[in-house]
């Protein structure tokens, strides 16, 4: 798997993504089904509310080799700030529509 991660811009100042990288290394959480090696292609924020540049950033991750895009848990679950992104559903729908069926989309990384 070649994985591109999109994170919440609001949390990037105090969350270095440690839990996301641990989840990838352990193949746990949303990646528990993965049998093959996981290569991280990139780790980038959504561009800020309302996530309108997430499509461009997802395209760039794919251009650089990603076959899977994961929206990190800070977006959908609100970790660690306890506030899920109010634009998460729409942002994911738009990215999925733009990238097509060839690219797998994950809704979160860890619990």
BELZIWO-V73515 format. One record per run of one state. SS is the DSSP state (A for helix, B for strand, O for the rest). FROM is the first residue (numbers start at 1). TO is the last residue. Records with the same first field share a line. If there is no record, write none. Layout:
BEGIN
SS->FROM-TO + FROM-TO
END
This chain:
BEGIN
O->1-1 + 8-8 + 12-17 + 27-28 + 32-38 + 46-53 + 64-67 + 72-72 + 77-87 + 100-103 + 107-111
B->2-7 + 39-45 + 68-71 + 104-106
A->9-11 + 18-26 + 29-31 + 54-63 + 73-76 + 88-99
END
